[in-house]
Amino acid sequence: MPRFAILIHDHPFLHWDFLLEEDAGCRTWRLLNDPESASDGIKAESLPLHRLMYLDYEGPVSGGRGTVVQWDRGTFVWRVNEPAVCEMILSGTRWQGLFRLEKTQDQSWTVKALTD
């Protein structure tokens, strides 16, 4: 099963990186609010693919880009994997259940927990 991770990242400002494993790397979004608020919806920004190693990594990021610490990780199953909408069932320590990522009209994203 594919894996996911949520990393606390302190550069260029405090945020959380949400990574979903795919063949070539991890689709990644920068979460702009604490992941604890997922039932309310979290604003997110799409980032370039990240290396698969970040699914298990904690420590300094190359190029002086701060450090990352695991906040959650686990496995997931795709329900929808479209360019502007992703739904997945997550089985993590903190995030569990159905989650939806959706691109907004201003080209940002929103992630929301649909079930606990």
The first five atom37 places (N, CA, C, CB, O) and aatype in JSON, in Angstrom:
{
  "aatype": [12, 14, 1, 13, 0, 9, 10, 9, 8, 3, 8, 14, 13, 10, 8, 17, 3, 13, 10, 10, 6, 6, 3, 0, 7, 4, 1, 16, 17, 1, 10, 10, 2, 3, 14, 6, 15, 0, 15, 3, 7, 9, 11, 0, 6, 15, 10, 14, 10, 8, 1, 10, 12, 18, 10, 3, 18, 6, 7, 14, 19, 15, 7, 7, 1, 7, 16, 19, 19, 5, 17, 3, 1, 7, 16, 13, 19, 17, 1, 19, 2, 6, 14, 0, 19, 4, 6, 12, 9, 10, 15, 7, 16, 1, 17, 5, 7, 10, 13, 1, 10, 6, 11, 16, 5, 3, 5, 15, 17, 16, 19, 11, 0, 10, 16, 3],
  "atom_mask": [
    [1, 1, 1, 1, 1],
    [1, 1, 1, 1, 1],
    [1, 1, 1, 1, 1],
    [1, 1, 1, 1, 1],
    [1, 1, 1, 1, 1],
    [1, 1, 1, 1, 1],
    [1, 1, 1, 1, 1],
    [1, 1, 1, 1, 1],
    [1, 1, 1, 1, 1],
    [1, 1, 1, 1, 1],
    [1, 1, 1, 1, 1],
    [1, 1, 1, 1, 1],
    [1, 1, 1, 1, 1],
    [1, 1, 1, 1, 1],
    [1, 1, 1, 1, 1],
    [1, 1, 1, 1, 1],
    [1, 1, 1, 1, 1],
    [1, 1, 1, 1, 1],
    [1, 1, 1, 1, 1],
    [1, 1, 1, 1, 1],
    [1, 1, 1, 1, 1],
    [1, 1, 1, 1, 1],
    [1, 1, 1, 1, 1],
    [1, 1, 1, 1, 1],
    [1, 1, 1, 0, 1],
    [1, 1, 1, 1, 1],
    [1, 1, 1, 1, 1],
    [1, 1, 1, 1, 1],
    [1, 1, 1, 1, 1],
    [1, 1, 1, 1, 1],
    [1, 1, 1, 1, 1],
    [1, 1, 1, 1, 1],
    [1, 1, 1, 1, 1],
    [1, 1, 1, 1, 1],
    [1, 1, 1, 1, 1],
    [1, 1, 1, 1, 1],
    [1, 1, 1, 1, 1],
    [1, 1, 1, 1, 1],
    [1, 1, 1, 1, 1],
    [1, 1, 1, 1, 1],
    [1, 1, 1, 0, 1],
    [1, 1, 1, 1, 1],
    [1, 1, 1, 1, 1],
    [1, 1, 1, 1, 1],
    [1, 1, 1, 1, 1],
    [1, 1, 1, 1, 1],
    [1, 1, 1, 1, 1],
    [1, 1, 1, 1, 1],
    [1, 1, 1, 1, 1],
    [1, 1, 1, 1, 1],
    [1, 1, 1, 1, 1],
    [1, 1, 1, 1, 1],
    [1, 1, 1, 1, 1],
    [1, 1, 1, 1, 1],
    [1, 1, 1, 1, 1],
    [1, 1, 1, 1, 1],
    [1, 1, 1, 1, 1],
    [1, 1, 1, 1, 1],
    [1, 1, 1, 0, 1],
    [1, 1, 1, 1, 1],
    [1, 1, 1, 1, 1],
    [1, 1, 1, 1, 1],
    [1, 1, 1, 0, 1],
    [1, 1, 1, 0, 1],
    [1, 1, 1, 1, 1],
    [1, 1, 1, 0, 1],
    [1, 1, 1, 1, 1],
    [1, 1, 1, 1, 1],
    [1, 1, 1, 1, 1],
    [1, 1, 1, 1, 1],
    [1, 1, 1, 1, 1],
    [1, 1, 1, 1, 1],
    [1, 1, 1, 1, 1],
    [1, 1, 1, 0, 1],
    [1, 1, 1, 1, 1],
    [1, 1, 1, 1, 1],
    [1, 1, 1, 1, 1],
    [1, 1, 1, 1, 1],
    [1, 1, 1, 1, 1],
    [1, 1, 1, 1, 1],
    [1, 1, 1, 1, 1],
    [1, 1, 1, 1, 1],
    [1, 1, 1, 1, 1],
    [1, 1, 1, 1, 1],
    [1, 1, 1, 1, 1],
    [1, 1, 1, 1, 1],
    [1, 1, 1, 1, 1],
    [1, 1, 1, 1, 1],
    [1, 1, 1, 1, 1],
    [1, 1, 1, 1, 1],
    [1, 1, 1, 1, 1],
    [1, 1, 1, 0, 1],
    [1, 1, 1, 1, 1],
    [1, 1, 1, 1, 1],
    [1, 1, 1, 1, 1],
    [1, 1, 1, 1, 1],
    [1, 1, 1, 0, 1],
    [1, 1, 1, 1, 1],
    [1, 1, 1, 1, 1],
    [1, 1, 1, 1, 1],
    [1, 1, 1, 1, 1],
    [1, 1, 1, 1, 1],
    [1, 1, 1, 1, 1],
    [1, 1, 1, 1, 1],
    [1, 1, 1, 1, 1],
    [1, 1, 1, 1, 1],
    [1, 1, 1, 1, 1],
    [1, 1, 1, 1, 1],
    [1, 1, 1, 1, 1],
    [1, 1, 1, 1, 1],
    [1, 1, 1, 1, 1],
    [1, 1, 1, 1, 1],
    [1, 1, 1, 1, 1],
    [1, 1, 1, 1, 1],
    [1, 1, 1, 1, 1],
    [1, 1, 1, 1, 1]
  ],
  "atom_positions": [
    [[0.84, -1.19, 0.0], [0.0, 0.0, 0.0], [0.87, 1.23, 0.0], [-0.95, 0.01, 1.21], [1.93, 1.25, 0.64]],
    [[0.45, 2.26, -0.7], [1.23, 3.51, -0.7], [1.22, 4.15, 0.69], [0.69, 4.5, -1.74], [0.29, 3.95, 1.48]],
    [[2.27, 4.92, 0.95], [2.44, 5.55, 2.25], [2.19, 7.06, 2.17], [3.85, 5.27, 2.8], [2.25, 7.65, 1.09]],
    [[1.92, 7.65, 3.32], [1.85, 9.1, 3.42], [2.64, 9.53, 4.64], [0.36, 9.6, 3.51], [2.92, 8.73, 5.53]],
    [[3.0, 10.8, 4.67], [3.65, 11.39, 5.83], [3.23, 12.84, 5.95], [5.2, 11.26, 5.74], [2.94, 13.5, 4.95]],
    [[3.21, 13.32, 7.16], [3.04, 14.75, 7.44], [4.25, 15.16, 8.27], [1.67, 15.06, 8.19], [4.5, 14.61, 9.34]],
    [[4.99, 16.13, 7.74], [6.23, 16.58, 8.38], [6.07, 18.01, 8.87], [7.41, 16.48, 7.4], [5.54, 18.86, 8.15]],
    [[6.52, 18.28, 10.08], [6.63, 19.66, 10.55], [7.9, 20.21, 9.92], [6.66, 19.75, 12.15], [8.97, 19.63, 10.07]],
    [[7.77, 21.33, 9.22], [8.91, 21.92, 8.5], [9.03, 23.38, 8.93], [8.74, 21.8, 6.94], [8.05, 24.13, 8.89]],
    [[10.22, 23.78, 9.33], [10.41, 25.12, 9.89], [10.98, 26.15, 8.91], [11.32, 25.04, 11.06], [11.4, 27.22, 9.33]],
    [[10.99, 25.85, 7.62], [11.56, 26.78, 6.64], [10.66, 26.89, 5.41], [12.97, 26.33, 6.23], [10.18, 25.85, 4.96]],
    [[10.42, 28.03, 4.85], [10.87, 29.36, 5.23], [10.07, 29.95, 6.39], [10.8, 30.29, 4.05], [10.39, 31.02, 6.89]],
    [[9.0, 29.23, 6.81], [8.2, 29.58, 7.98], [7.59, 28.26, 8.45], [7.08, 30.67, 7.65], [7.61, 27.28, 7.72]],
    [[7.07, 28.23, 9.66], [6.49, 27.0, 10.19], [5.29, 26.57, 9.36], [6.1, 27.18, 11.66], [4.34, 27.34, 9.18]],
    [[5.33, 25.33, 8.88], [4.22, 24.74, 8.14], [4.35, 23.22, 8.24], [4.19, 25.22, 6.64], [5.27, 22.71, 8.88]],
    [[3.44, 22.51, 7.6], [3.46, 21.05, 7.59], [3.46, 20.6, 6.14], [2.25, 20.45, 8.38], [2.68, 21.11, 5.33]],
    [[4.32, 19.64, 5.79], [4.35, 19.06, 4.45], [3.55, 17.77, 4.46], [5.82, 18.81, 3.98], [3.82, 16.87, 5.25]],
    [[2.57, 17.68, 3.57], [1.73, 16.49, 3.43], [2.17, 15.77, 2.17], [0.2, 16.86, 3.37], [2.02, 16.29, 1.07]],
    [[2.72, 14.57, 2.32], [3.29, 13.81, 1.21], [2.49, 12.54, 0.95], [4.76, 13.45, 1.49], [2.16, 11.81, 1.89]],
    [[2.17, 12.29, -0.32], [1.49, 11.07, -0.75], [2.39, 10.34, -1.72], [0.11, 11.39, -1.39], [2.79, 10.9, -2.74]],
    [[2.71, 9.09, -1.43], [3.63, 8.3, -2.25], [3.02, 7.96, -3.61], [4.01, 7.02, -1.52], [1.87, 7.53, -3.71]],
    [[3.83, 8.18, -4.64], [3.52, 7.75, -6.0], [4.8, 7.14, -6.56], [3.0, 8.94, -6.9], [5.83, 7.16, -5.89]],
    [[4.74, 6.6, -7.76], [5.89, 5.91, -8.34], [7.15, 6.76, -8.4], [5.55, 5.43, -9.72], [8.21, 6.32, -7.96]],
    [[7.05, 7.96, -8.93], [8.23, 8.79, -9.19], [8.67, 9.63, -8.0], [7.96, 9.68, -10.36], [9.75, 10.22, -8.03]],
    [[7.86, 9.71, -6.98], [8.16, 10.55, -5.84], [6.91, 10.76, -5.02], [0.0, 0.0, 0.0], [5.98, 9.96, -5.1]],
    [[6.88, 11.81, -4.24], [5.72, 12.1, -3.39], [5.04, 13.37, -3.87], [6.15, 12.23, -1.91], [5.66, 14.43, -3.95]],
    [[3.74, 13.25, -4.18], [2.96, 14.47, -4.37], [2.93, 15.16, -3.02], [1.49, 14.18, -4.92], [2.7, 14.53, -2.0]],
    [[3.16, 16.48, -3.03], [3.34, 17.19, -1.77], [2.57, 18.5, -1.75], [4.82, 17.45, -1.52], [2.5, 19.22, -2.75]],
    [[1.99, 18.77, -0.59], [1.3, 20.04, -0.34], [1.84, 20.63, 0.95], [-0.24, 19.84, -0.27], [2.13, 19.9, 1.9]],
    [[1.96, 21.94, 0.98], [2.32, 22.68, 2.19], [1.02, 23.03, 2.9], [3.18, 23.97, 1.86], [0.2, 23.78, 2.36]],
    [[0.83, 22.5, 4.1], [-0.34, 22.83, 4.9], [-0.04, 24.08, 5.7], [-0.74, 21.65, 5.84], [0.97, 24.15, 6.41]],
    [[-0.92, 25.06, 5.59], [-0.67, 26.36, 6.2], [-1.26, 26.5, 7.6], [-1.22, 27.43, 5.33], [-1.04, 27.51, 8.27]],
    [[-2.01, 25.5, 8.05], [-2.57, 25.49, 9.4], [-2.23, 24.17, 10.06], [-4.11, 25.73, 9.37], [-1.9, 23.19, 9.39]],
    [[-2.33, 24.15, 11.37], [-2.07, 22.95, 12.15], [-2.95, 21.8, 11.65], [-2.34, 23.22, 13.66], [-4.16, 21.98, 11.49]],
    [[-2.38, 20.63, 11.39], [-3.16, 19.49, 10.9], [-4.25, 19.02, 11.86], [-2.24, 18.35, 10.63], [-5.16, 18.31, 11.45]],
    [[-4.17, 19.43, 13.12], [-5.23, 19.08, 14.07], [-6.57, 19.66, 13.65], [-4.87, 19.57, 15.48], [-7.62, 19.17, 14.07]],
    [[-6.56, 20.71, 12.82], [-7.8, 21.39, 12.41], [-8.35, 20.85, 11.09], [-7.57, 22.88, 12.28], [-9.1, 21.56, 10.41]],
    [[-8.01, 19.64, 10.71], [-8.42, 19.1, 9.41], [-9.93, 18.98, 9.25], [-7.79, 17.74, 9.19], [-10.43, 19.04, 8.12]],
    [[-10.66, 18.81, 10.33], [-12.11, 18.71, 10.18], [-12.72, 20.05, 9.78], [-12.74, 18.23, 11.49], [-13.83, 20.08, 9.23]],
    [[-12.01, 21.16, 10.03], [-12.47, 22.48, 9.64], [-12.0, 22.88, 8.24], [-11.99, 23.51, 10.63], [-12.51, 23.84, 7.66]],
    [[-11.05, 22.14, 7.69], [-10.44, 22.48, 6.41], [-9.15, 23.25, 6.63], [0.0, 0.0, 0.0], [-9.08, 24.14, 7.47]],
    [[-8.15, 22.9, 5.85], [-6.83, 23.51, 5.97], [-6.42, 24.03, 4.6], [-5.76, 22.51, 6.52], [-6.48, 23.29, 3.61]],
    [[-6.02, 25.28, 4.53], [-5.51, 25.83, 3.28], [-4.15, 25.2, 2.99], [-5.41, 27.39, 3.36], [-3.34, 25.01, 3.89]],
    [[-3.91, 24.89, 1.71], [-2.68, 24.21, 1.33], [-2.18, 24.76, 0.0], [-2.89, 22.67, 1.24], [-2.94, 25.32, -0.79]],
    [[-0.88, 24.57, -0.23], [-0.25, 24.97, -1.49], [0.44, 23.75, -2.08], [0.78, 26.14, -1.28], [1.12, 23.01, -1.37]],
    [[0.26, 23.54, -3.36], [0.92, 22.43, -4.05], [2.42, 22.73, -4.16], [0.3, 22.19, -5.45], [2.81, 23.86, -4.47]],
    [[3.25, 21.72, -3.92], [4.7, 21.83, -4.03], [5.19, 20.82, -5.08], [5.4, 21.59, -2.65], [4.46, 19.9, -5.43]],
    [[6.41, 21.0, -5.58], [6.96, 20.0, -6.51], [7.08, 18.64, -5.83], [8.34, 20.46, -7.04], [7.06, 18.53, -4.6]],
    [[7.22, 17.6, -6.66], [7.43, 16.26, -6.12], [8.59, 16.25, -5.14], [7.68, 15.26, -7.26], [9.61, 16.89, -5.37]],
    [[8.43, 15.51, -4.05], [9.5, 15.31, -3.08], [10.03, 13.89, -3.22], [9.01, 15.57, -1.63], [9.32, 12.99, -3.68]],
    [[11.26, 13.69, -2.83], [11.85, 12.36, -2.89], [11.16, 11.42, -1.9], [13.36, 12.43, -2.59], [10.69, 11.84, -0.84]],
    [[11.1, 10.14, -2.28], [10.45, 9.14, -1.45], [11.09, 9.01, -0.07], [10.49, 7.8, -2.15], [10.42, 8.63, 0.89]],
    [[12.37, 9.33, 0.04], [13.07, 9.22, 1.33], [12.41, 10.05, 2.43], [14.52, 9.65, 1.17], [12.54, 9.72, 3.61]],
    [[11.7, 11.14, 2.05], [11.09, 12.0, 3.06], [9.92, 11.34, 3.79], [10.61, 13.28, 2.41], [9.47, 11.84, 4.82]],
    [[9.43, 10.2, 3.28], [8.38, 9.48, 3.98], [8.87, 8.94, 5.33], [7.87, 8.33, 3.12], [8.06, 8.73, 6.24]],
    [[10.17, 8.72, 5.45], [10.75, 8.16, 6.68], [11.77, 9.08, 7.34], [11.39, 6.84, 6.38], [12.36, 8.71, 8.35]],
    [[11.98, 10.26, 6.79], [13.11, 11.1, 7.19], [12.74, 12.09, 8.27], [13.66, 11.84, 5.98], [11.63, 12.62, 8.3]],
    [[13.69, 12.33, 9.18], [13.66, 13.45, 10.11], [15.06, 14.02, 10.16], [13.15, 13.01, 11.54], [16.04, 13.27, 10.18]],
    [[15.17, 15.36, 10.19], [16.48, 15.97, 10.28], [16.61, 17.17, 9.38], [0.0, 0.0, 0.0], [15.61, 17.7, 8.9]],
    [[17.85, 17.61, 9.14], [18.08, 18.8, 8.31], [17.76, 18.52, 6.84], [19.53, 19.27, 8.45], [17.94, 17.42, 6.34]],
    [[17.27, 19.56, 6.18], [16.97, 19.49, 4.74], [18.14, 20.13, 4.01], [15.6, 20.2, 4.39], [18.65, 21.17, 4.44]],
    [[18.55, 19.52, 2.91], [19.71, 20.04, 2.16], [19.48, 21.48, 1.71], [20.0, 19.15, 0.94], [18.35, 21.94, 1.61]],
    [[20.57, 22.16, 1.45], [20.5, 23.53, 0.94], [20.11, 24.55, 2.0], [0.0, 0.0, 0.0], [19.68, 25.65, 1.66]],
    [[20.25, 24.2, 3.27], [19.91, 25.16, 4.32], [18.44, 25.47, 4.4], [0.0, 0.0, 0.0], [18.05, 26.58, 4.75]],
    [[17.6, 24.48, 4.09], [16.14, 24.69, 4.08], [15.48, 24.16, 5.34], [15.52, 24.02, 2.86], [14.4, 23.58, 5.29]],
    [[16.14, 24.37, 6.48], [15.54, 24.03, 7.76], [15.62, 22.56, 8.1], [0.0, 0.0, 0.0], [16.47, 21.83, 7.61]],
    [[14.69, 22.15, 8.97], [14.62, 20.76, 9.41], [13.18, 20.28, 9.33], [15.18, 20.6, 10.85], [12.23, 21.07, 9.32]],
    [[13.03, 18.96, 9.28], [11.7, 18.34, 9.29], [11.64, 17.31, 10.41], [11.37, 17.68, 7.92], [12.63, 16.66, 10.73]],
    [[10.44, 17.17, 10.98], [10.16, 16.19, 12.03], [8.82, 15.53, 11.67], [10.1, 16.87, 13.47], [7.89, 16.2, 11.24]],
    [[8.74, 14.22, 11.85], [7.5, 13.5, 11.56], [6.39, 13.96, 12.51], [7.71, 11.97, 11.68], [6.59, 14.01, 13.72]],
    [[5.22, 14.29, 11.96], [4.03, 14.58, 12.75], [3.07, 13.38, 12.68], [3.34, 15.87, 12.26], [2.41, 13.04, 13.66]],
    [[3.01, 12.76, 11.5], [2.18, 11.57, 11.3], [2.7, 10.82, 10.09], [0.67, 11.94, 11.13], [3.37, 11.39, 9.22]],
    [[2.39, 9.55, 10.04], [2.68, 8.75, 8.85], [1.85, 7.49, 8.91], [4.2, 8.42, 8.73], [1.38, 7.08, 9.96]],
    [[1.7, 6.89, 7.73], [0.92, 5.67, 7.64], [0.75, 5.27, 6.2], [0.0, 0.0, 0.0], [1.59, 5.58, 5.35]],
    [[-0.34, 4.59, 5.91], [-0.65, 4.14, 4.55], [-1.96, 4.77, 4.11], [-0.72, 2.6, 4.47], [-2.71, 5.31, 4.92]],
    [[-2.22, 4.67, 2.81], [-3.48, 5.21, 2.3], [-3.94, 4.43, 1.08], [-3.33, 6.7, 1.96], [-3.17, 3.7, 0.45]],
    [[-5.22, 4.61, 0.77], [-5.83, 4.04, -0.42], [-6.51, 5.17, -1.17], [-6.86, 2.89, -0.06], [-7.28, 5.94, -0.59]],
    [[-6.22, 5.29, -2.47], [-6.87, 6.31, -3.29], [-8.35, 5.97, -3.46], [-6.18, 6.42, -4.67], [-8.71, 4.82, -3.68]],
    [[-9.2, 6.98, -3.36], [-10.6, 6.88, -3.79], [-10.78, 7.67, -5.07], [-11.57, 7.4, -2.69], [-11.47, 7.23, -5.99]],
    [[-10.13, 8.86, -5.14], [-10.14, 9.7, -6.34], [-8.74, 10.27, -6.47], [-11.24, 10.85, -6.26], [-8.17, 10.75, -5.48]],
    [[-8.17, 10.22, -7.68], [-6.84, 10.8, -7.92], [-6.88, 11.55, -9.24], [-5.73, 9.68, -7.94], [-6.39, 11.06, -10.26]],
    [[-7.46, 12.72, -9.22], [-7.63, 13.59, -10.38], [-6.72, 14.81, -10.22], [-9.13, 14.02, -10.56], [-6.25, 15.07, -9.11]],
    [[-6.48, 15.56, -11.29], [-5.6, 16.73, -11.16], [-6.07, 17.78, -10.15], [-5.45, 17.39, -12.5], [-5.25, 18.43, -9.51]],
    [[-7.39, 17.95, -9.99], [-7.88, 19.01, -9.09], [-8.6, 18.47, -7.87], [-8.81, 19.91, -9.85], [-9.02, 19.26, -7.02]],
    [[-8.77, 17.17, -7.75], [-9.45, 16.57, -6.6], [-8.78, 15.25, -6.27], [-10.96, 16.38, -6.89], [-8.58, 14.4, -7.13]],
    [[-8.43, 15.09, -5.0], [-7.89, 13.81, -4.52], [-8.67, 13.43, -3.27], [-6.35, 13.91, -4.21], [-8.88, 14.25, -2.38]],
    [[-9.09, 12.18, -3.23], [-9.69, 11.65, -2.01], [-8.95, 10.37, -1.67], [-11.22, 11.4, -2.18], [-8.65, 9.55, -2.54]],
    [[-8.68, 10.2, -0.39], [-7.96, 9.01, 0.04], [-8.4, 8.63, 1.44], [-6.45, 9.23, -0.01], [-8.8, 9.47, 2.24]],
    [[-8.32, 7.34, 1.72], [-8.56, 6.84, 3.06], [-7.19, 6.67, 3.71], [-9.38, 5.49, 3.06], [-6.37, 5.86, 3.27]],
    [[-6.95, 7.44, 4.76], [-5.67, 7.42, 5.45], [-5.74, 6.53, 6.69], [-5.25, 8.85, 5.84], [-6.73, 6.51, 7.41]],
    [[-4.65, 5.81, 6.91], [-4.51, 4.98, 8.1], [-3.2, 5.38, 8.78], [-4.54, 3.45, 7.76], [-2.19, 4.7, 8.63]],
    [[-3.25, 6.47, 9.5], [-2.07, 6.96, 10.21], [-2.29, 6.91, 11.71], [0.0, 0.0, 0.0], [-3.31, 6.41, 12.18]],
    [[-1.33, 7.42, 12.43], [-1.45, 7.48, 13.88], [-2.42, 8.58, 14.28], [-0.08, 7.71, 14.52], [-3.21, 8.41, 15.21]],
    [[-2.35, 9.73, 13.59], [-3.21, 10.87, 13.92], [-4.32, 11.08, 12.9], [-2.36, 12.14, 14.02], [-5.48, 11.31, 13.26]],
    [[-3.98, 11.0, 11.63], [-4.98, 11.16, 10.58], [-5.47, 9.79, 10.17], [-4.41, 11.94, 9.35], [-4.71, 8.95, 9.69]],
    [[-6.78, 9.57, 10.37], [-7.42, 8.32, 9.99], [-8.77, 8.63, 9.39], [-7.55, 7.36, 11.19], [-9.5, 9.49, 9.89]],
    [[-9.1, 7.94, 8.31], [-10.4, 8.11, 7.69], [-10.29, 8.73, 6.32], [0.0, 0.0, 0.0], [-9.22, 8.74, 5.71]],
    [[-11.4, 9.24, 5.84], [-11.51, 9.81, 4.5], [-11.11, 11.28, 4.5], [-12.94, 9.64, 3.96], [-11.63, 12.07, 5.28]],
    [[-10.18, 11.64, 3.61], [-9.7, 13.02, 3.46], [-9.84, 13.43, 2.01], [-8.23, 13.17, 3.94], [-9.71, 12.61, 1.1]],
    [[-10.1, 14.71, 1.8], [-10.27, 15.25, 0.44], [-9.38, 16.47, 0.26], [-11.76, 15.63, 0.16], [-9.38, 17.38, 1.09]],
    [[-8.6, 16.47, -0.82], [-7.82, 17.62, -1.27], [-8.5, 18.17, -2.51], [-6.31, 17.24, -1.56], [-8.78, 17.43, -3.45]],
    [[-8.77, 19.46, -2.5], [-9.48, 20.05, -3.64], [-8.87, 21.39, -4.0], [-10.98, 20.21, -3.32], [-8.62, 22.24, -3.15]],
    [[-8.63, 21.57, -5.3], [-8.09, 22.83, -5.8], [-9.2, 23.87, -5.79], [-7.5, 22.67, -7.23], [-10.32, 23.6, -6.21]],
    [[-8.88, 25.07, -5.31], [-9.86, 26.15, -5.23], [-9.76, 27.05, -6.46], [-9.66, 26.97, -3.94], [-8.85, 26.89, -7.28]],
    [[-10.68, 27.97, -6.58], [-10.68, 28.87, -7.74], [-9.43, 29.74, -7.81], [-11.9, 29.76, -7.7], [-9.02, 30.13, -8.9]],
    [[-8.82, 30.03, -6.67], [-7.6, 30.86, -6.68], [-6.33, 30.01, -6.85], [-7.5, 31.67, -5.39], [-5.22, 30.5, -6.64]],
    [[-6.51, 28.74, -7.24], [-5.41, 27.81, -7.52], [-4.67, 27.33, -6.28], [-4.43, 28.46, -8.44], [-3.65, 26.65, -6.4]],
    [[-5.17, 27.67, -5.08], [-4.63, 27.05, -3.88], [-5.42, 25.75, -3.66], [-4.72, 28.02, -2.61], [-6.22, 25.37, -4.51]],
    [[-5.2, 25.1, -2.56], [-5.86, 23.84, -2.27], [-6.47, 23.91, -0.88], [-4.87, 22.65, -2.38], [-6.07, 24.73, -0.05]],
    [[-7.44, 23.04, -0.63], [-7.99, 22.84, 0.7], [-7.98, 21.35, 0.98], [-9.43, 23.44, 0.83], [-8.37, 20.55, 0.13]],
    [[-7.52, 20.98, 2.17], [-7.6, 19.58, 2.6], [-8.56, 19.53, 3.78], [-6.17, 19.01, 3.0], [-8.54, 20.39, 4.66]],
    [[-9.4, 18.51, 3.77], [-10.42, 18.41, 4.81], [-10.65, 16.95, 5.17], [-11.75, 19.07, 4.34], [-10.7, 16.08, 4.3]],
    [[-10.78, 16.69, 6.46], [-11.17, 15.38, 6.96], [-12.69, 15.25, 6.77], [-10.76, 15.18, 8.47], [-13.46, 16.08, 7.26]],
    [[-13.1, 14.2, 6.06], [-14.53, 13.99, 5.86], [-15.12, 13.01, 6.87], [-14.77, 13.47, 4.46], [-16.33, 13.0, 7.1]],
    [[-14.24, 12.19, 7.49], [-14.66, 11.28, 8.55], [-13.55, 11.21, 9.57], [-15.0, 9.85, 7.98], [-12.4, 11.54, 9.27]],
    [[-13.88, 10.81, 10.75], [-12.86, 10.63, 11.8], [-12.33, 9.21, 11.78], [-13.43, 10.97, 13.19], [-11.46, 8.87, 12.58]]
  ]
}
